[in-house]
Amino acid sequence: MTIMRTLLLAAAVPVVFAQTQTQPAGSPFPSSTYENATDPRAQAGAVSGQTSPPKYPSPWGEGLGDWDAAYAQAHDFVSQLTLTEKVNLTTGVGWQSEKCVGNTGSIPRLGFKALCMQDSPLGVRFADFVSAFPAGGTIAATWDRKLFYQRGYGMGSEHKEKGIDAQLGPVVGPLGRQAAGGRNWEGFSPDPVLAGIACAETVKGIQDAGVMSTTKHYILNEQEHFRQGAPPASLGLNALSSNVDDVTMHELYLWPFADAVRAGTVSIMCSYNQINNSQACQNSYTQNYLLKNELGFQGFIMSDWAATHSGVSSALAGLDQTMPGDIAFNSGTTYFGTNLTIAVLNGTVPQWRLDDMAVRIIAAWYYVDRPGNQVADAPNFSSWTSDTDGFRHYYQSLDYQRVNDHIDVRGNHGAEIRAQAAAGTVLLKNTGALPLSGKEQLTSVFGEDAAENPLGPNGCSDRGCDEGTLAMGWGSGTANFPYLVTPLEAIKAEVLSNGGSFESVTDNYAYSTIAALGRRTAQVGGACIAFGNADAGEGYITVDNNTGDRNNLTIWGDFDLLVANLTAQCNNTIVVLHTVGPVITNSFVDNPNVTAIIWAGIPGQESGNAITDILFGKVNPGGKLPFTIGSSRGEYGTEILYEPNNGNNSPQDNFEEGIFIDYRAFDKLGETPVFEFGLGLSYTTFSYSDLGVQAHSAPAYTAPSGNTGPAPTYGTVSNITSSYVFPASIDRIWNYIYPYLNSTSLSVSSGDPAYGINYTWPAGSYDSSSQPYVAAGGAPGGNPRLYDVLFTVTATITNTGDVVGDEVAQLYVNLGGADDAKVVLRNFDRLTIQPGATATFSADITRRDLSNWDSASQNWFISSATKTIFVGSSSRKLPLTTTLDLSGIITGPGSGGNGTAPVYPSSSASGYSSSATSSGDGSSSASTSVGSSVSVSSASSPTGYSSSFTTSAKPSGPAGYSHSSPPAYSPTGYRA
């Protein structure tokens, strides 16, 4: 059946302009940071009206790292292209104009088909016979690099077999600043190291399958409210501005993107929000300086859908490709396309910038070997209808043909998904009730979250409802379920296979029936299993008055009352939670009749089988929380900005808490979590012993030498405008985005009333001369010396129980500064250990792991403060600790290596060692620091949180170019 167009507005303009919500009681409004959680160091760079400094020119790709071969191929290819063919690569053809959610123009002359870009970060969106993988938060809870990669490879394989060129995932933006953030579940974790490792392995998996990954959303896209401005309508396009200081940007939000770039992600999607009051997709600081210069990104920047707000300004600021091509969905107008052709012809976009855009896109195509991973008739599905036959150009209702081949691309992924979901299930409480024996006389299941949506698993478009069991959030980060195994049916099948009795009540409000069944179950020594959920998603859908972001951290469907009624009758109540993030469990967590609590995450299509494997002991739970569960929303230190706080101008979201989010905030504020970050129980027990540290020789940390070459150009551009007028040989499709001119007159073809205005573009925009490398850059991911291994930490983990089990050993570091976090995660490993056996945990510590960011020098440095390491099973259970001896390392520019490695005695403590908060005496000399940057100082001396990141005014421009200007239009009805 054909899906309604109005329900397909994917990753862009909100479909439902719901009423703006009000701030919850106790909210820090107009701030989004609670007063006790603010960090004075961060506040100077996180203020309303903060601006983003201009950084030009846009760096041209050079084939750094392992990109050299792809760049050589791209150079040869792009050298053959005409101006309009290059523009075709940079511009989508318009929403619903082709079969994918994003499609570029093609180059028929060279046999280059249009590129297909398709959601989502957990499977192929808008397609049949595909898999619905666990969400990012659930796979993160496995803390398993092998499973991160396996899931990525599985998703990439399915995208490839559907004929897709770029998968729009994975997600590390949002990182998870606010616990109630609507799209947190699409990403991995609010911890940058866990998120970064999960993202990197996912990128590798996707691209090893022969598909381009698109890491998103870059950057600071931390809430759904006001991400594009309205609602309320008075905001118009005045999107929320995320205002952040330089240190927080580097040490928290940029960190996982650096991991993605180092892993080879070929595309990064810029986000809807503003960053320090400049639109993300035309922010020259974040795109030109941070991403392409400092992180050495060699791929291309793609806009989120309708996130492009200008033409020339965006191109000069580093945007390489606009999606889906039109300014607003189905508008027939564009900032790129014809306008980019015009801009090159009139010189406002230099040829080298367009050539770099094209080279980056084609290099990405070669980097993942898309030529060797093509399938016939790609793409072999349509995003806009599930019927076999339909319109190829859906919006235009043209070219009726076969559009869906219904190819089943799932392979053995169902079994993998079941194992992944089980591995990401976290046991939070267990007083001996689990695992179930399967021989219970009566097993009872309660709650609508156990059952299926009455409309079926795909009954709500983009999963935009909360009916039945929650196995996927809502929005563009979704896929169609090929099937959904519910907990109800899986548990029932298991019980019946063991000859037991099974009953259920899946109406949360059937109070008397719930009580009666609970009482009968308890009387025969049975098990009562209660299922609850909390949902969220993208802001263009509102569910139960939750406009993307959650209104609160409660469990939905009056679940607390269900549990209260049930536990009043049943003394063996097991609670299973499917949630998009933290929830408040205060009403039942300490109830003695609640004998077990499980966080089952967002598990995907095998939900019921995965939880049944855990409940009945077929799989020993080994997952760990990827976030913190607290007892109130204020404990997290941050809050969603639910109401505009700047009149009709862009709401100002000031990240005044700095690096202190999730467990870092709990530690700083002295809050005791209900269940801490990294916690996860097992059906066995583990002990930790024998902490060891081995120091390694490493080269000195030095800035990359030399400069780039000058900006290259490929081919020539004729200034004869008649060469670019729409060809008579092409049957022009209405409302389709093309690169051609409508007239030999550039001004007429533009249709922009401000065309030709006298305007000075930002200084350096057109500088094509050799450029110096920044000190923190030099290669994909940043300065290569950041990733030198300085220490290897080992510990012995012993399974002291009776069954085989998985333990995730975690390495944390205290960097020693008075203003540093109490501990920060730096490494981990998931180990399978037989009963009575031991395993060795081994984890490297890199220079980056021990570094802080210094805004003054724009570089990383290792302070002379004492560095303390901790190893344990969660962020609050760290029995092994010692300090790092830096004395054996020779440091300083141009030197490296070490003498005799120091000997580290094993030490242990309960919880945190007192040395975890040591800040050093602040008087040590520079020479004591390991692998230091050009200048090394004591913990107290660097400016650290200076506001140098945001000191200069943003550039502005005339209509059609400035981020604050109204959209350009095309008087012809086609794109301009």
MONORUR-V707077 format. One line per field, one symbol per residue. psi: psi as a letter, one per 30 degrees, with the letter a starting at -180 (. if undefined). A space follows every 10 residues. Layout:
psi = ???
This chain:
psi = kkkkefggjd hbkkejilkk llklkglgkg lgkkeffkje efefgilkgk lkkkjllkkk kfhlbggeee eeeeeeefff klefeeeeff klglkgfafl fkklllieeg gjlkkjkkla ggljkhllhl ljlkleeeee ffhjeeeeee eeeeeeeeee ffgkekkila kgjkehekfg kegefeaelf kfeeeeeeee eeeeeefffg kkljklkjlg iflekgfgcl llfffbgilk kjklleeeee fdefefeeee eefgkfkkkl lelljhgkke ggjfeeeeee efdefhkfak kklljggkgl deeeefgfkf kkkgelelkg fgllfbbeee eeeeegffjl eeeeeeeeee eeeeeeeghe eghllkhkkg lkffkfleka keieefhlik akfjfhkjgf bgfeeeeeee eefgkkjekj gffllkffgk ekkkkkkfff akkfglfgfk kghhlikakj gkalafhllk kfljjleeee eeeeeefgga kklljgjfgi eeeeeeeeee eefggakkjk kllkllakff kkkhgjidkk faglklhhee eeeeeefffj gikkkkkjlf aklkgeffeg kffjfkkkjg bjfafgeeee eeeeeggfkk kglkkglkja flfffffllk jfkkghbglk kjjkiffbfi lbfeeeeefg kjlejlkfkk llgalllklh klkkklkkll jlkklallll klljalkkgj fffgkkkffk jkkkgkjlgl lflfkeeeee gkfgkgkjkk lkkfegjglk kkklegaflk fakfffgkke lkkllkkkjg aflklkkjkk klkkffkfgl lelkkfllkk kkklkflllk kkklkleefg llkjeefhlk ljlglkkklk kaflffiifk kllkjffgkk llkglallbk klkjkklllk bkkfffgkgl fggllfffkk hlaekkllff elfchlgffh flklllalkf ekfgllkllj fffal.
